[in-house]
């Protein structure tokens, strides 16, 4: 019998009989406000902030909230299976639920456990963890704490091909199975929440762990990192991203990565078609959580057209705006196979370390399980556009 994530609610109620209540809210939309009270303005702004006036962050939420679920009655939902096939042709297996933890850099700014804490939580709950290139913990250390759990590696594409080649080799050797290539950050956007605090962790050597431990990166330094950390930071800044990349450059990644490649940041159907033509395996419909282009199309509004263009040639994943189990349902109905969860798990980490991340995962999937069942579905495979209407008010 498949695991019922919804049983978490009864666990909470039973614990309540002894006077225990959850350490964190079960309404995950409250976490941002609590994090703002707990952490310093710099880290909070870095995680919660968006590009420009924040209009794209707000649009992401509005696009999901505008869609309303239409429940169906008298369907057998006693036994449910939340597992989904994601990149199954190349991974050869299913995920236990349509969820992975999105790549978020510099997690040590919110909690000392950093990426290791989040990775352990993901492994304990059986959902994939996507490690950012801009991690504050080297990829090998993150892999070690995860054991044989599913892990994917997100690449910020360096200007130095040898550094990129080295990253890919290290990730494969560390058991990362999927390469997630972020396309929408060839330059850092105008982010007032960071600019007003003059806060950029990389300039303090935070989020540079993968680079500072990389032999190809260190080969470009005149002195070891510990002897001249400022020079190492400047070298990192100069190499971090390359706005000159174009579609033909994907051939280099395919040549040096023998597993699935997913392109993150796709919002236009033509880009999905080009991804398929280039031999990619999937796309993430994402506007970087509203952090890159102010005034951008909301990710949920872009999702149906991208999913239609992808057809059966690409696995379509989704992020940007997911906060609740109902949001997960809506994303699947709009054409995604699974979602990547970002800010809420980071807030959970900031508030309570690894247990906080596990709490967020369990709450989200319990609510999704219940939403699925109460809407008349026993599996995500039957969810589709017919389950939504658009609120025009």
ChimeraX attribute file (.defattr): number of C-alpha atoms within 10 A of each C-alpha:
attribute: neighborCount
match mode: 1-to-1
recipient: residues
	/A:1	6
	/A:2	10
	/A:3	13
	/A:4	16
	/A:5	21
	/A:6	19
	/A:7	13
	/A:8	16
	/A:9	16
	/A:10	10
	/A:11	10
	/A:12	14
	/A:13	14
	/A:14	13
	/A:15	13
	/A:16	12
	/A:17	9
	/A:18	8
	/A:19	8
	/A:20	11
	/A:21	13
	/A:22	11
	/A:23	11
	/A:24	17
	/A:25	15
	/A:26	18
	/A:27	13
	/A:28	20
	/A:29	13
	/A:30	14
	/A:31	22
	/A:32	19
	/A:33	12
	/A:34	16
	/A:35	21
	/A:36	16
	/A:37	10
	/A:38	13
	/A:39	17
	/A:40	12
	/A:41	16
	/A:42	19
	/A:43	24
	/A:44	22
	/A:45	20
	/A:46	22
	/A:47	24
	/A:48	21
	/A:49	19
	/A:50	26
	/A:51	24
	/A:52	19
	/A:53	15
	/A:54	20
	/A:55	18
	/A:56	27
	/A:57	28
	/A:58	16
	/A:59	22
	/A:60	24
	/A:61	19
	/A:62	15
	/A:63	18
	/A:64	24
	/A:65	17
	/A:66	14
	/A:67	20
	/A:68	15
	/A:69	20
	/A:70	12
	/A:71	14
	/A:72	12
	/A:73	10
	/A:74	8
	/A:75	12
	/A:76	11
	/A:77	16
	/A:78	9
	/A:79	13
	/A:80	20
	/A:81	19
	/A:82	21
	/A:83	19
	/A:84	19
	/A:85	18
	/A:86	20
	/A:87	21
	/A:88	13
	/A:89	11
	/A:90	14
	/A:91	13
	/A:92	9
	/A:93	13
	/A:94	14
	/A:95	19
	/A:96	17
	/A:97	23
	/A:98	25
	/A:99	25
	/A:100	24
	/A:101	27
	/A:102	24
	/A:103	23
	/A:104	20
	/A:105	23
	/A:106	25
	/A:107	27
	/A:108	21
	/A:109	21
	/A:110	25
	/A:111	21
	/A:112	14
	/A:113	19
	/A:114	23
	/A:115	30
	/A:116	26
	/A:117	24
	/A:118	29
	/A:119	28
	/A:120	24
	/A:121	27
	/A:122	25
	/A:123	19
	/A:124	13
	/A:125	16
	/A:126	17
	/A:127	21
	/A:128	23
	/A:129	28
	/A:130	25
	/A:131	30
	/A:132	27
	/A:133	28
	/A:134	23
	/A:135	25
	/A:136	26
	/A:137	25
	/A:138	22
	/A:139	24
	/A:140	16
	/A:141	12
	/A:142	22
	/A:143	23
	/A:144	15
	/A:145	14
	/A:146	21
	/A:147	12
	/A:148	11
	/A:149	20
	/A:150	21
	/A:151	26
	/A:152	25
	/A:153	25
	/A:154	27
	/A:155	23
	/A:156	21
	/A:157	24
	/A:158	22
	/A:159	16
	/A:160	16
	/A:161	14
	/A:162	14
	/A:163	21
	/A:164	21
	/A:165	18
	/A:166	16
	/A:167	24
	/A:168	21
	/A:169	13
	/A:170	16
	/A:171	23
	/A:172	17
	/A:173	12
	/A:174	17
	/A:175	20
	/A:176	24
	/A:177	20
	/A:178	24
	/A:179	25
	/A:180	24
	/A:181	22
	/A:182	23
	/A:183	19
	/A:184	21
	/A:185	20
	/A:186	17
	/A:187	11
	/A:188	12
	/A:189	15
	/A:190	16
	/A:191	20
	/A:192	17
	/A:193	23
	/A:194	21
	/A:195	13
	/A:196	11
	/A:197	13
	/A:198	10
	/A:199	16
	/A:200	15
	/A:201	19
	/A:202	18
	/A:203	16
	/A:204	12
	/A:205	18
	/A:206	19
	/A:207	24
	/A:208	25
	/A:209	18
	/A:210	20
	/A:211	25
	/A:212	20
	/A:213	15
	/A:214	16
	/A:215	14
	/A:216	18
	/A:217	21
	/A:218	17
	/A:219	12
	/A:220	13
	/A:221	13
	/A:222	11
	/A:223	13
	/A:224	14
	/A:225	15
	/A:226	10
	/A:227	10
	/A:228	12
	/A:229	16
	/A:230	14
	/A:231	16
	/A:232	25
	/A:233	20
	/A:234	14
	/A:235	16
	/A:236	19
	/A:237	14
	/A:238	13
	/A:239	18
	/A:240	20
	/A:241	20
	/A:242	17
	/A:243	13
	/A:244	8
	/A:245	14
	/A:246	9
	/A:247	11
	/A:248	8
	/A:249	11
	/A:250	17
	/A:251	13
	/A:252	12
	/A:253	18
	/A:254	15
	/A:255	9
	/A:256	13
	/A:257	18
	/A:258	14
	/A:259	15
	/A:260	20
	/A:261	26
	/A:262	23
	/A:263	26
	/A:264	25
	/A:265	24
	/A:266	25
	/A:267	26
	/A:268	16
	/A:269	19
	/A:270	14
	/A:271	18
	/A:272	28
	/A:273	18
	/A:274	14
	/A:275	23
	/A:276	20
	/A:277	11
	/A:278	15
	/A:279	15
	/A:280	22
	/A:281	21
	/A:282	23
	/A:283	29
	/A:284	29
	/A:285	31
	/A:286	27
	/A:287	29
	/A:288	25
	/A:289	26
	/A:290	27
	/A:291	26
	/A:292	24
	/A:293	23
	/A:294	20
	/A:295	16
	/A:296	17
	/A:297	19
	/A:298	26
	/A:299	30
	/A:300	31
	/A:301	17
	/A:302	19
	/A:303	28
	/A:304	21
	/A:305	17
	/A:306	25
	/A:307	25
	/A:308	15
	/A:309	19
	/A:310	23
	/A:311	14
	/A:312	10
	/A:313	17
	/A:314	21
	/A:315	23
	/A:316	30
	/A:317	27
	/A:318	30
	/A:319	28
	/A:320	29
	/A:321	32
	/A:322	25
	/A:323	22
	/A:324	22
	/A:325	21
	/A:326	21
	/A:327	24
	/A:328	32
	/A:329	26
	/A:330	24
	/A:331	28
	/A:332	24
	/A:333	23
	/A:334	27
	/A:335	24
	/A:336	26
	/A:337	22
	/A:338	26
	/A:339	25
	/A:340	23
	/A:341	26
	/A:342	21
	/A:343	20
	/A:344	26
	/A:345	28
	/A:346	28
	/A:347	28
	/A:348	28
	/A:349	29
	/A:350	28
	/A:351	22
	/A:352	17
	/A:353	22
	/A:354	24
	/A:355	18
	/A:356	23
	/A:357	27
	/A:358	23
	/A:359	23
	/A:360	27
	/A:361	26
	/A:362	19
	/A:363	22
	/A:364	27
	/A:365	23
	/A:366	20
	/A:367	23
	/A:368	24
	/A:369	28
	/A:370	22
	/A:371	20
	/A:372	24
	/A:373	23
	/A:374	17
	/A:375	20
	/A:376	20
	/A:377	24
	/A:378	21
	/A:379	18
	/A:380	24
	/A:381	15
	/A:382	12
	/A:383	21
	/A:384	16
	/A:385	14
	/A:386	10
	/A:387	19
	/A:388	18
	/A:389	12
	/A:390	12
	/A:391	10
	/A:392	6
	/A:393	4
